[in-house]
Structure formats: C-alpha cells, structure tokens
Amino acid sequence: MTDVRKEAYNIILKTVKNNHFSDKLLAQAVKKIRDEGEDTNFLYTLVKGTIKMQKNLDFICSLYTEKKKYEATDLKIKVLLFLALYQIRYCSSVPDHAAVNEMVELSKKLYDEKIASFVNAVLREYLRSPEIEYPSDPAKRIAIEHSFPEYIIENWLEEFGEENTEYLCMYYNEVPRLHIRVNSTVTTTHKLKEYFRKRDIILEESPFSSKMLISKQASDVLANVSFDEGYFSIQDTSSALIVELLNPKPGESVIDFFAGRGGKAAYIAELMHSNGELIAIDKIPNKVKEMKKSFERLSLDSTHFITEDAFRYGPVAPAYNRVLLDVPCSGWGVFQKKSELRWQMNQDINSLLKIQEKALNMGANFVNDGGILVYSTCTLNRSENEEQISKFLSRNKNFILENAGDYLDKTLVDNGYLKTIPYLHHLDGVFAARMRKKS
C-alpha cells in the first residue's frame, strides 16, 4: 500500500524547492493511489494545504526551537515539520498523536534517528504550548496568520480593508469545491444532475449560470465515466461567466487569442453549436494539443487551432464579430485552487501590464464595426483591471464600454465590469470588460 504521507512529502518538497506547480506530480501519485483502491482526498488535502500554509507553518515552527538552529535547518527537514504541523492544526480527522507518530516514523525512514528526534521535539513542544502570538501590524499579521506574501496583503488592505482582506484570505485557504460546465450540445443541466444523484453524488446548480454545477465530491465526479464521454468540462463558474459576457452566437466569427487549454474556447464552441468560425490561438504546443483532445472529447468541431504567439498572428484585419483577450495576469483571483501561485515570486507586474496593454491594442485591430472585444483576467489587482481598460478607452474613442449587468447577474457587476469577489460570491476572482466597436 502507498504511504500517503510519504507521497505528499515528496510532492511538497519538490514543489517548494523548485518553485514549481504540484498538479502534475499530484496526478501521477493520485493514479497510483486510486489503482490501489485508496482514498485520494487525503493526499490532495495534505499537499495543497501544506503548500498554501507554508508561511504560517514556518513562522510557528520557528517559535519552538532555537532561532539560529532553525534558520540553519535544511528545507527537507522543515517540510517534514510543515507537513506534520499542518495535520495537527488543520486536519481535524487526524489525532495529534497520530500526526506526530507517523511523521516521526517517516523521518526515520527517509533520513535518520537524529532528524526524527528533532521533528519529535519541535512537535511535542508545540503541543505543550500551542498558543501563537502574531505581529500586531495588520499586514504582517494577516500575511503570516493566513500565509500570503506581505506585498499582496498590503494591496488588498488598500482595496478591501482589513476585515474583508481577512475574509478573502480565509476563503482562499478553504478546500475548493469542484465546478463543472454542462456540455449543452449533448445533455442538459437537469439530466446530468439527476444522473449523478442516482449515484449518490450531489451537484448543486450555480446561482449565476444555468450551465454550471458545483460539488464537494470532486474525486467521485472526476472518476465517473461521464467525463471521458464528454458530458461536462471542469471549469470555475467565474471563467464561464467571461464567455457568457462575450455572448457568442451561431454563425459568427470569433477569435480567442490566449486560449490556453481551451476551457473558454470550448464553451464558445458549445454556445455557437459549432456553427460559425472559431479560431483558438496559443503559443505553447502542449496546451494546443490538450485543447484539441478536449474538443474531441466534447464532440465539438468548426474550430481552427493555431500554435503561435498571439502577437504574431495575421493577417491583421477587422474581420471578427467577437474577440476574447483572456490575458496573462498575476493570478491573484485563483489562489484557492492554485496553491503555489501565491509563492511564485518571479512575477514582474510591470512586465505583465505592458503585455496586457499590448494585447488590448492588438486585439482591437481584429474587431469589425459593431463587434465585441472582451478583456479578462483572473486577478484582483486594479492596475491590471480597471486601470488597463480606462487607459485603453482613452486611447481608443471608437470603443465604448457596455454594461456587464445587461448579460450577467447584476450582483457580479461593479461599474459596468464583471468583477467576482471570492469571499462574497464563492467563485474565483475574475475581471472582465465588454467593449463594443462603434459602427
């Protein structure tokens, strides 16, 4: 049988050490565990939770040993402590003594008695006196207690205030629910919901989109054959709303410039009933390959897949009814699902802002008279959102902002923009602006 804690430890260490994403490693481990008939939920919880909470866990561990000794401790040993402490503090189903004993034994297996004794001593000391005193400064306290980089917390404090920033962090640290989009070309929301109900899998209808269903039973839903048969796609409701704001119609010409793995492009094709012209562009070959597989699984056609840098695509002509620019961004809206993203310190916001501005200027050249341009991000950073659109509209008087409330639930709309707030709407945080080119 697979040692789930050992698998979790190896994934966390590789992810933290190399500044990588854990999803590929998790997928490999999950397949092995599932083949052995074991529950994969515990592995997901340990990996994603420990990575999310590493700043908090690091701070706490440092309080229970000599400062210089802890600072000199190798990362591989710190990760053992993080994983153990995460179970004690955040996994109510794991008794404290079990968390300590299992991790001490794992330390012996992986390393030696000396390291195991150190891990045991730190954990026992914590259990004897578990009260933690955090810094009084709001930015420092929230950053450490909820485990986020301080510069992000400072930005949110300015945007949302202290109480709402804390709510936002708490939401991001919860275990995410699974959102799925019904493939309306082959089934209906009611039929798919009933199909799963008969298998004791509960799917709730989204209050914001008739094509979206939500479940706490992610592993059960994903293991069901209906996914492979193309009855649904995995997509957060917030992402689907961006496509609903674009509102593509059968027979139109549509271009998606930063298509990625094709989640939004597939929904566009579904809404168009594969009738019309859809061009999906991404510069990464593996993503385009995955996109093609996804379209085949969903039985969607009438789509041209282009592997190319969006900025080099041509011919440049105002020939499209609808243009989608789901641009590269800081990703501050998807921290719940992408646990590593908050620690990706290689992001250069200024470079992102330049790419976004360039994308808007480029995309505008493809919109025909009376056509629609939708700009979207998955971030809560105003400089990447409202400020980008304000600058674009000041440069391009032939485009006007349309009210997103005419197409979507008005509770999701702020000053005409689609703007989902995770702790309010229980969705990923996205921003989108719908602009019409004057005839």
Secondary structure, 3 states (H helix, E strand, C coil): CCCHHHHHHHHHHHHHHHCCCCHHHHHHHHHHHHHCCCCCHHHHHHHHHHHHCHHHHHHHHHCCCCHHHHHCCCHHHHHHHHHHHHHHHHCCCCCHHHHHHHHHHHHHHHCCHHHHHHHHHHHHHHHHCCCCCCCCCHHHHHHHHCCCCHHHHHHHHHHHCHHHHHHHHHHHCCCCCEEEEECCCCCCHHHHHHHHHCCCCCCEECCCCCCEEEECCHHHHHHCHHHHCCCEEECCHHHHHHHHHHCCCCCCEEEECCCCCCHHHHHHHHHCCCCCEEEEEECCHHHHHHHHHHHHHCCCCCEEEEECCHHHCCCCCCCEEEEEEECCCCCCCCCCCCCCHHHCCCCCHHHHHHHHHHHHHHHHCCEEEEEEEEEEECCCCHHHCHHHHHHHHHHCCCEEEECHHHCCCHHHEECCEEECCHHHHCCCCCEEEEEEECC
